[in-house]
Amino acid sequence: MNLDSLKYNSDGLIPAIIQDAANGEVLMMAWMNEASLEQTIKTKLCTYWSRSRAKFWVKGESSGHVQHVQSISVDCDQDTLLIKVDQVGAACHENYRSCFFRDLIEGELVVNQTEKLPSAG
């Protein structure tokens, strides 16, 4: 399968769900375009497209919390990626292991991880 056979949205992006390869925990979701996916495949480090900054970013380039790619899967509709990684440090920019550190309980957001990870560097 070629990368151009993937179904990117109207902005040329595809969602990437990032999962811990060791324990299956969902760590984050980010957007990729064909070029960032190619870079991810080449370097084995997750590279994303920042919609807000309109530029590429390699996860951990400033924090040291890198994601080493173990596998990349594509869903049945070919419009979503599942990337299994070895996560170094926090996946979340708020320094939690996972970006999904809040639960919605009876309409209220509740932090489900009370301990932040130490900052790298």
Number of C-alpha atoms within 10 A of each C-alpha: 5 5 13 8 9 18 14 18 11 7 8 11 22 22 17 23 18 25 25 21 17 11 9 11 14 19 21 16 19 17 19 26 22 17 14 20 24 14 17 20 15 10 12 16 21 25 26 24 21 15 13 6 8 8 10 16 16 18 20 20 11 11 15 14 22 21 26 20 21 15 13 16 13 13 10 7 8 14 16 20 21 17 22 24 23 16 22 14 20 24 27 19 13 13 18 20 23 23 16 17 17 14 13 10 8 7 7 9 11 12 12 11 13 9 10 13 14 10 13 13 7
